Amino acid sequence: MGFLDNVLKIFVGDKSKQDVGAITPIVAEIKAHEAALEKLSLDSLREKTNEFKRTLAAALKENTDAAEALKIKAEATEAVSYTHLTLPTKR
């Protein structure tokens, strides 16, 4: 399999290099936020934490409400019976 792996690397590229390339922009963005957060006081960080919690709670509520609406809609939908269908038989 070594030869095949080498040929695939030539045409497709190395998977680990692709992974690193994919996450590099994300790491850069995190580091930019880290620099900004390091400048905050402890009280400011506590308030930022509370702000994050409120944002997450709002998003969770929105998703929960949407899921509940879909559940209600699904429960109100009439069930379809497929018992009248037959499977083809072998000849």
HUQUI-V914603 format. One record per pair of residues at least 4 apart in sequence whose C-alpha atoms are under 6 Angstrom apart, sorted by the first residue. I is the first residue (numbers start at 1). J is the second residue. Records with the same first field share a line. If there is no record, write none. Layout:
I=J + J
//
This chain:
8=12
9=13 + 14
20=24
40=44
60=64
61=65
//
